[in-house]
Amino acid sequence: QVQLVESGGGLVQPGGSLRLSCAASGSILAINFMGWFRRAPGKQRELVATITSGGSTNYADSVKGRFSISRDNAKNTAYLQMNSLKPADTAVYYCTANAITAITTTNYWGQGTQVTVSS
């Protein structure tokens, strides 16, 4: 069993910054990739950013140059640094990890953390 716990969401003014964290725990042998998705009100869930175990990153066009994903493999933790936030970034942000256990390799999801960008 693998658990993902996100933290760091909240209310921020346009132009501000937030840093999200996602800590994975449980019977983890290794994690292939970790990433962040988001779901805005009335919209489908969309990819924000992903990072492989080797550090290769991928970003949605809408966040390139503003968001930065990183990870600490020793702590099984991923981070999303969000700068120059816009009201359009308001959403519930979900962490995901493709984790290897003794039983399976599958994608796990966190419970989500709310990010609200508003003046």
Secondary structure as GFF3:
##gff-version 3
##sequence-region A 1 119
A	DSSP	beta_strand	2	7	.	.	.	ID=ss1
A	DSSP	beta_strand	10	12	.	.	.	ID=ss2
A	DSSP	beta_strand	18	26	.	.	.	ID=ss3
A	DSSP	beta_strand	30	39	.	.	.	ID=ss4
A	DSSP	beta_strand	46	52	.	.	.	ID=ss5
A	DSSP	beta_strand	57	59	.	.	.	ID=ss6
A	DSSP	beta_strand	67	72	.	.	.	ID=ss7
A	DSSP	three_ten_helix	73	75	.	.	.	ID=ss8
A	DSSP	beta_strand	77	82	.	.	.	ID=ss9
A	DSSP	three_ten_helix	87	89	.	.	.	ID=ss10
A	DSSP	beta_strand	91	100	.	.	.	ID=ss11
A	DSSP	beta_strand	105	109	.	.	.	ID=ss12
A	DSSP	beta_strand	113	117	.	.	.	ID=ss13
###
